[in-house]
Amino acid sequence: MKIAVVGGGAAGLMAAEMARETNPSEEIFLLEKNDGLGKKVIISGGGRCNVVTGVRDVRTVLTKYPRGGKFLSSAMYAFPPEAIFEWFEDHGVPLKTEDDLRVFPCSDDGNDVVRVFADLFRSSSIHILLRANVQRIEKTESGFFIQIKNHPQPLTVDRVILTTGGQAYRQTGSTGDGYAFAISLGHTITALAPSLSSFTTRETWPAEVSGLSFTSAQISANTSSKAHFTGPFLFTHKGISGPATFALSSLIAFEKFDPAHPIKISIDLFPEGTLEDLRTRLADATLQAPKKQSENVLSFLIPKSLAQIAVRELKIKEKRANELSKTELLSIATWLKHIPLQVIGRGAGDEFVTAGGINLKEVDPKTMESLICPGLFFAGEILDIDGFTGGYNLSSSWATGRLAGISAAAN
């Protein structure tokens, strides 16, 4: 039997290897349009490659996917983060778990992750076809034939695993080709949108505090879903970024906004306490330093650069702390609990993920096989699955890739 894996990213690499291990006698072809394997894997996490999440409880992990968490259950329980961690270490890539539970190679080099598969494939019978630009996949009575650009004869195989990714980072080859192949084979594609992005704001003052970060803040979107997320974030020269921002962008991936139709968001810098708690802390600070300027007293709670912006945005005239009225203290506390911003665009994030993809109702979650086209399997980002930042998207790619590879090679 012959199996073709179309796409040499994380899911495709794992699918090819698992198919080989499941049935070493099968002939496996790995087709990659780039001149090398795992381009997107290598550059993820700023080139360090956030291999997997450090969260070990699978039930918790499955809550980190705005779309596809339930579908992922079988694949993730079969190959949970702990097993993924062990698999890479067993294959010669020492890993480290950082304080924020992101896992990286100890070398901080994503090339080491891809090199594992290159070494495995080099000593196996897997056929690696680089610069293999697939033009068409057609179902036949006995299997599939795959037309490859500049190849005179189509590749004839029994089973196909589509792992072509989404369309979030086109320069790595993730151009959405797999969607067209899937549609030609009878599948439907859900709405598509970018996920895990930073936000560009109409307000320009964030540029004045660009790089200023907070370890825990709640960012909320004034949309019908009332989406919100608590975690680290930072101000940038164009708006805001960081894990909480990326997560919120994922939750509102399908909301439309632009300079003419902004989305209002608010940032709570003190999510652990109430508005009254914060007002009381401010009042206590004024009592401790009554002669200091108001922005200097406010800097007891937040960095002075942001304190200056708060006073300016609230149009509070320069005065001493003991001259601040109760109304002004309340307005400052309210601003810190609900910093208002208008989001007018998306920017690049730490990861490059597409929300949406192959309709999950058309795929068997226990095998990753198509329910419409027998012999066709899917894995990775081409599916309507996307997770928060922190290794969740690679975790799902490894897990679904493994299951698709095993299933395709079975029987």
N, C-alpha and C positions, 0 to 999 in steps of 0.2 A: 504494500500500500504506500501511496505517496501523499505527503501532506505539504501544503504551502502555507507559510506564515508570512502575511503581507504587512510589513512594517517592523523595523528593527529598533523600536524604542523599548521601554521597560517591559511592557506586557508581551511584546513580541519575543524579546530575548528569553524571558522566563518560559513562555509557551513553547518555544523551540526546544529548549533544554529539557523541559518536563516531558515533551512528546518523545524525545530521544531516550530518556531514562525509562519511560513507561514501556516502550517497545523499540529496543535498539536495532531491530531488523528493518524498521521502516525507513523509507527514503524521505528526508526532510529538506525542504528548500526554504531558506529565509531570504525574502526579497526586501531590499532597502533602497530607496531612491537616492539617498545621500552617498557620499564616497566613504562613509564610515558608520559604524553602529552606534546607537545610543547618544546621538547629538544632544537631545534635550535633557537626557539623564545627566550628562557631563556638566552642562551649564546650570542645572538647577541648584537652588540654594547658593547663588553667587559663585558657582563653580565648585562648591564644597559637596553638593549632593546630599540633601536631607533624605537619606535612604528609606527611613521608616519612622513612624511615631514611636516615642518611648512609652506611650500609654499602653499598658498590658491587658487591661480588662476589655474584652471584645465588646461587651454590651456598651461600655462607655465609648469605645472607638466608633461604633456604628451610629452614635448620635452626632458625630462630627461631619456627617454628610448631609447637606441641605437637600440633595437629591440622590436617591439610590441606596440609602442605608439599609432598608429592609431587603432589597434585592441582593445586596452584598453578603447577607448573613451566612449562606452556605460556604461561599468562597473564603470568607474571612475566618470562620471557625475552623476550616480545614487548614488554613495557612495564616495564623494570627501573627500580630507584630512580633511576639516573642520568638516564634518559629522563623520568621523572616530574618530577624536579628541573628539567630543561631546559624541560619543557612549561609549568610554572607561571611560570618566569622569562620565557619567550617570550611569555607572555600577561599580562605586566605586574606580576608579583608577585616582587620580589627576595627571595631566600632566603638564610639563613645557617645554617651547620653548626656546632653547638656542640661543646665538647670531648668530650661523651659521645656524639657522632655522632647527636644528634637535630637535625632540620632544622625551622626555624621561618621564618615571614615576617620580614623585617628590621623590620617595623613591630610585631611581636609582637601582631598583631591578626588573629584567625581570620576576621573579617568580610571581610578582603581576599581570602581564598581563595574564599569563596562568591561574592564580587562578580564574580570572573572569569566564572563561569558565568551570573550574572544579566545581565552585559553582553553575553555571547555570545548568550544566548537573546533578549534584547531586540531584537537586530538580525537575528533569524532567524524562521523560520515555526513554531517550536516553540510549541505551545499549553501554557501553564502554568496548571494548575488547582489553586489553593490552597484549603484547607479542604475538600478532596475526600476525604471519608471513604468509602473503598471498602467496600461491604457484601458483594459476591459477585463472583466471576469464574467464568464458565461457558464450557466449550469447546463450540463449534458446528461444523458441518460445514465452514464456510468460515473460521473463525477463533475469536474470543472475543467475548463481550459482558460488560461490566463494569457492575455496578449500583453507583451512587454515591448516598449518602444525600442526600435533598432534591433529587435530579435526577430529573425525571419520566421521562426516556428513558435507557436504558442506552447506554453508549458501545460501539460496535461497532468492533473492530479486527482486524487480521490476525495480529499477534504481540504478545506480552506479555513484558516484562522485569520480574521481581519483584526489587525492591531495598529491601524494607521493613525491613531490619535485624533485630536480635535482640530481646531483651526486657530488656536490662540497664539501660536508663535511660529509664523509662517517660514521664517528663515531657517528653521531646523527641519523643514519638510512637512510640518503639520499643517497642510493646506486644505484639509477637509475632503481629500479625494475619496476616502473610504465611505463617506456618506453617499456619494454617487454610485459606488459599487453596490452598497447595501440596497439602495433604492432600485437599482437594475435587477436585483435578485428578490424583489418583492417586499422589502422592508420600508418602514416609514421613519422619518426623522422628526424629533420634537423641535420646538423652537430653540434657537441657539443664541447664546449671549456670552460675553466675556465675564469671567469670574476672578476673584482674588486680585482686584485692582486697587490702586490708590485713588484718592479723590482730588479733583481740582475744584477749588472754591471761588465763588465770585469775590469774596472778601480778599483783599491783598495783604492784610496784616499778618497772616501766618508766616509770610516771608521774613518778617522782622524777628521771628523766633524760630526760624528754620533749624531743625536739628534738636529742638527741645522735646524731650520724651517723658512719658509717664508710664509707670509700670502697671497701673490699673485705672481704667476709666471706662465709663459706659457711654457708648455712642449709639444714639437712637435716630431712626429715620421717620420723618413725618409722612408716612405712606399708609395705604389702606391696611398693610400687614403689620404696621407698628413694630417693625423689626428693630432689634437692639442687640448689642453684644458688648460684653465686658472683658477687657484685656489691655495689653500694652498698645500704645499708639505714639506717634510723634507728628509734630508739625513739619511741613516741608515748604520749600520756596513757592510751591503752587497750591498747597492745601494741607492735607493730612495723609498719613500712611501708617504702616505698622500692622501687626496681627489683628487687632480689633477692627481696624478699617477694612482689611482684606475680608474678614469674616462677614462684616456688614455688607460689603459689596457683593458677596456671594448670596446673602439672604435676599438682596434686592436686585439680583442679576438681570431680571427681566423688566425692571422699571425703566421707563424712558425718561431721560432728562438731558437738557442742553442749556446753553445760556438764556434762551428764550423761555424755557420751562424748567427751572431749577427744582431740586428736591431740598427741602429744609431738613437739616439734621441738628442735633444738639449733643453737646459733650458734657458729661457729668464727671468732674475731676475728683469728686468725693462720693463715689457710689455706695460706700459702706455706711454712710450716715444720712440723717435727714437734713432738710433745709434748716430747721430750727437748731440742730446740732452745730451746723456750720456757722449760722448767725451768732450763736453763743461763743464759738471759738474766736470769731472776729472781734466780738465785743470784749472778750478777755484780753485779746492781743492789744487793743487800744488802751486798756487799763494798764498793761505792762509798760507801754511806751507812749504815753499820752502826748509828748512833745514832738514825736517823730512825724514826718510827713506821711500821709495816708498810704501812699504806694510803698513806703518803706515798711510800714506795719503789715500791710498785706503780703509783703514778701516773707513774713514769718510762715505763711501757708503755701505760697507758690513762688516760683522764681521771679525775681524782680522784673525781668524783661516782660513777663506776662502780666505782672501786677501793673506795670505802666500802661499796658494796652487796655486792661480792664478799666482802669480809672478813666482813660481817654474815651473808650467806647461808651461808658456810662455817663460821660460828660460831667464828671465830678470835678469841681474846681480844686486847684491846689490848696490843701489845707492840712492842718495838723490832725492827728488821729482823734484827739479829744473833741474836735470840732465836727466830726462826722455825726450826722443825725441817725436816729434809729431807722428811718426810711432808707437812708443811703447805705447803712450796713446791710439791710435786708436786700437791697438791690444788688449789692456786691455779691452777697451769698447766693442770690438767685442766679446771677450771671455765671458764677463758678459751678453751679449745679446744672446749668442749662446754657452753655456757651453756644450761641446761635451761629450757624453757618449755612450758606446756600451752595449746594453741590451742582456744578455745571458740566462736569466731565469726568472721565476715568483716565487714569494713568497707569504706568507699568507697576506691577507688584513683584514680590519675591518669586512667585510661581507664575506659570502661564497655563491657564486652565480654561476649558470651554464648558459652560453650563449647557446641558442638553445633549442630545445625541440619539443613538438607536433607541427606539421605543422599547422599554424593558418588558412590556407585555408580550413582545414577540420573541423573547429569549428565555430559555430554560435556566433559572438561576442555579440549578444543581449540576449543570454540565456546561453552561455557556453556549449551548447549541441553539441555532435558530429553530423556532417553532414553525417557520414558514418554508425554509429551504434546508432540507436535511443535508448534513455534511458541512454546513457552514457554521462557524463558531466566531464569537466575538470576545475581545478582552481589552481592558484599558479604557482610555479616555474617549474612545469612539462611542462607548455606551453612555446613556443618560445618567452618569454618576459623576459627582464632583464633591470634593471635601474641602474643609478649611485648610489653611496653611499649617505647616508643622509636620509634613511627612505623610499626611493622610492620602494624598493622591497617588504617590508612589506605592503606598501600602496596598491600595485597591488594585493598582496595576499589577503588582507582583502576585497578589492573591487570585485575581481573575485570569491572569496569564497562566499561572500554574494549573488552575482548574480546566481551562480551555485546552491546554496542551495534553494533560492527562486524558481528558474526555475524547479528544480527537484521535488519540493514539490507541484508545481502548478497542477491544473486539477486532 
